[in-house]
């Protein structure tokens, strides 16, 4: 009776061993077939000493670049300054979620396009177009395309911010030439300068609306209406003032001109 379980299990073990052997042979055969290089992931040397990557690797590189494109947009263009100023303006008006975040982001993108158009045109003409026309290698076209963006960031970056990040990167004496500044250091200093500029502009936008809030609060206190929210009364006056001075046009034009 004790041998019956063993008799039942032994064939199953033999079958499992046979299946394992067959699977091992299949793996060896597949490994032998996979020894040649996959055509989709190849690199072919060119006559000039460069390398021609396969289409699959080029697509992979393009998708990787697209994934970091939003971060590059926020850190190396005027988008951050414009969006922060618009958000502070909405808060100063006291309109809560109006305009909504998608509208503010869309307006910030459009204004960023006006600001960055000359820079992007120079980058296209000097670097991207020659590379697409096979007139320039990628190693030479990339610095040419990045140079207009570097000049834009240098013009908008404060010297003390640049010196701070140069010291943090191990260069306490700074850099002798603007061309020697690494893009990582320049982007960090540029974004810090943009934040400071955006808050300065936001402070100037807050002042007239704060004055209206103070006047309304003082009038309500003098009338004994302490239970009435001053924001409920001041909001129509702030909206009326903003519309009468054509505020959105003034803010948009001033933001674009602030980049020089």
Buried (B, 14 or more C-beta within 10 A) or exposed (E): EEEEEEEEEEEEEEEEEEEEEEEEEEEEEEEEEEEEEEEEEEEEEEEEEEEEBBEEBEEEEEEEEEEEEEEEBBBBBBBBBBBBBBBBBBBBBBBEEEBEEEEBBEBBBEBBEBBBEEBBEBBBEBBBBBBEEEEBBEEEBBEBBBBBBBEBBBEBBBEEBBBBBBEEBEBEEEBEEEEEBEEEBBBBBBBBBBBEBBEEBBEEBBEBBEEBBEEBBEEBEEEEEEEEEBEEBBBEBBBEBBEEEEBBEEBBEEBBEBBE
